[in-house]
């Protein structure tokens, strides 16, 4: 996965989380009774949606950096030598 692909995927996830948070907070602003009865939960859920996406991105970057560092420190395994029989 290239950096551009990774950024596109994370931006889609972040956009979905922000959209969910916006819908919930807009529901509070409009006065949806179900949401108004649970104002702290709505804000907490909105915050958790966005934070979870950001936290996942940080973990993903950390794992990718660790794998990259491990691969760059260890020399690659030698290529397998193919033995062929001679017709002699």
NUZANU-198096 format. One record per residue (C-alpha): x, y, z; residue in three letters; residue number from 0. Coordinates in Angstrom, 1 decimal, m for minus. Example, Ala and Ser with C-alpha at 12.3 -4.5 7.8 and 13.67 -1.06 7.14 Angstrom:
BEGIN
@xx:12.3, yy:m4.5, zz:7.8, code:ALA, pos:0
@xx:13.7, yy:m1.1, zz:7.1, code:SER, pos:1
END
This chain:
BEGIN
@xx:0.0, yy:0.0, zz:0.0, code:UNK, pos:0
@xx:1.4, yy:3.3, zz:m1.0, code:UNK, pos:1
@xx:1.4, yy:6.4, zz:1.2, code:UNK, pos:2
@xx:m1.2, yy:8.0, zz:m1.0, code:UNK, pos:3
@xx:m3.5, yy:5.0, zz:m0.7, code:UNK, pos:4
@xx:m3.0, yy:4.9, zz:3.0, code:UNK, pos:5
@xx:m3.8, yy:8.6, zz:3.4, code:UNK, pos:6
@xx:m7.0, yy:8.1, zz:1.2, code:UNK, pos:7
@xx:m8.2, yy:5.2, zz:3.3, code:UNK, pos:8
@xx:m7.6, yy:7.1, zz:6.6, code:UNK, pos:9
@xx:m9.2, yy:10.2, zz:5.3, code:UNK, pos:10
@xx:m12.3, yy:8.3, zz:4.3, code:UNK, pos:11
@xx:m12.5, yy:6.8, zz:7.8, code:UNK, pos:12
@xx:m11.9, yy:10.2, zz:9.4, code:UNK, pos:13
@xx:m14.6, yy:11.7, zz:7.2, code:UNK, pos:14
@xx:m17.1, yy:9.1, zz:8.2, code:UNK, pos:15
@xx:m16.3, yy:9.6, zz:11.9, code:UNK, pos:16
@xx:m16.6, yy:13.4, zz:11.6, code:UNK, pos:17
@xx:m19.9, yy:13.0, zz:9.7, code:UNK, pos:18
@xx:m21.3, yy:10.7, zz:12.4, code:UNK, pos:19
@xx:m20.2, yy:13.2, zz:15.1, code:UNK, pos:20
@xx:m21.8, yy:16.1, zz:13.1, code:UNK, pos:21
@xx:m25.1, yy:14.2, zz:12.7, code:UNK, pos:22
@xx:m25.3, yy:13.5, zz:16.4, code:UNK, pos:23
@xx:m24.4, yy:17.1, zz:17.4, code:UNK, pos:24
@xx:m26.8, yy:18.5, zz:14.7, code:UNK, pos:25
@xx:m29.5, yy:16.3, zz:16.2, code:UNK, pos:26
@xx:m28.9, yy:17.9, zz:19.5, code:UNK, pos:27
@xx:m29.0, yy:21.4, zz:18.0, code:UNK, pos:28
@xx:m32.3, yy:20.6, zz:16.3, code:UNK, pos:29
@xx:m33.7, yy:19.2, zz:19.5, code:UNK, pos:30
@xx:m34.3, yy:15.5, zz:18.8, code:UNK, pos:31
@xx:m35.8, yy:14.3, zz:22.1, code:UNK, pos:32
@xx:m33.9, yy:11.0, zz:22.1, code:UNK, pos:33
@xx:m30.6, yy:12.8, zz:21.8, code:UNK, pos:34
@xx:m31.5, yy:15.7, zz:24.2, code:UNK, pos:35
@xx:m32.2, yy:13.1, zz:26.9, code:UNK, pos:36
@xx:m28.7, yy:11.8, zz:26.5, code:UNK, pos:37
@xx:m26.5, yy:14.9, zz:26.0, code:UNK, pos:38
@xx:m23.4, yy:13.6, zz:27.7, code:UNK, pos:39
@xx:m23.5, yy:10.3, zz:25.9, code:UNK, pos:40
@xx:m23.9, yy:12.1, zz:22.5, code:UNK, pos:41
@xx:m20.8, yy:14.2, zz:23.1, code:UNK, pos:42
@xx:m18.9, yy:11.2, zz:24.4, code:UNK, pos:43
@xx:m19.8, yy:9.0, zz:21.5, code:UNK, pos:44
@xx:m18.9, yy:11.8, zz:19.0, code:UNK, pos:45
@xx:m15.6, yy:12.3, zz:20.6, code:UNK, pos:46
@xx:m14.9, yy:8.5, zz:20.7, code:UNK, pos:47
@xx:m15.8, yy:8.1, zz:17.0, code:UNK, pos:48
@xx:m13.1, yy:10.6, zz:16.0, code:UNK, pos:49
@xx:m10.6, yy:9.6, zz:18.6, code:UNK, pos:50
@xx:m10.9, yy:5.9, zz:17.6, code:UNK, pos:51
@xx:m10.0, yy:6.7, zz:13.9, code:UNK, pos:52
@xx:m7.1, yy:8.8, zz:14.9, code:UNK, pos:53
@xx:m5.8, yy:6.2, zz:17.4, code:UNK, pos:54
@xx:m6.1, yy:3.5, zz:14.8, code:UNK, pos:55
@xx:m4.1, yy:5.6, zz:12.4, code:UNK, pos:56
@xx:m1.4, yy:6.1, zz:15.0, code:UNK, pos:57
@xx:m1.2, yy:2.4, zz:15.8, code:UNK, pos:58
@xx:m1.1, yy:1.5, zz:12.1, code:UNK, pos:59
@xx:1.8, yy:4.0, zz:11.5, code:UNK, pos:60
@xx:3.7, yy:2.6, zz:14.5, code:UNK, pos:61
@xx:3.4, yy:m0.9, zz:13.3, code:UNK, pos:62
@xx:4.4, yy:0.0, zz:9.7, code:UNK, pos:63
@xx:7.4, yy:2.0, zz:11.1, code:UNK, pos:64
@xx:8.4, yy:m1.0, zz:13.2, code:UNK, pos:65
@xx:8.2, yy:m3.4, zz:10.3, code:UNK, pos:66
@xx:10.1, yy:m1.0, zz:8.1, code:UNK, pos:67
@xx:12.8, yy:m0.6, zz:10.7, code:UNK, pos:68
@xx:13.1, yy:m4.3, zz:11.3, code:UNK, pos:69
@xx:13.4, yy:m5.0, zz:7.6, code:UNK, pos:70
@xx:16.1, yy:m2.3, zz:7.1, code:UNK, pos:71
@xx:18.2, yy:m3.6, zz:10.0, code:UNK, pos:72
@xx:18.2, yy:m7.2, zz:9.1, code:UNK, pos:73
@xx:19.9, yy:m8.2, zz:5.8, code:UNK, pos:74
@xx:17.7, yy:m10.0, zz:3.3, code:UNK, pos:75
@xx:17.8, yy:m13.7, zz:3.2, code:UNK, pos:76
@xx:20.1, yy:m15.1, zz:0.5, code:UNK, pos:77
@xx:18.3, yy:m16.2, zz:m2.6, code:UNK, pos:78
@xx:17.8, yy:m19.9, zz:m3.0, code:UNK, pos:79
@xx:20.3, yy:m21.4, zz:m5.3, code:UNK, pos:80
@xx:18.7, yy:m23.5, zz:m8.0, code:UNK, pos:81
@xx:20.6, yy:m26.7, zz:m8.6, code:UNK, pos:82
@xx:20.3, yy:m28.3, zz:m12.0, code:UNK, pos:83
@xx:21.4, yy:m31.8, zz:m12.9, code:UNK, pos:84
@xx:23.9, yy:m32.1, zz:m15.6, code:UNK, pos:85
@xx:23.2, yy:m34.5, zz:m18.5, code:UNK, pos:86
@xx:26.6, yy:m36.0, zz:m18.2, code:UNK, pos:87
END
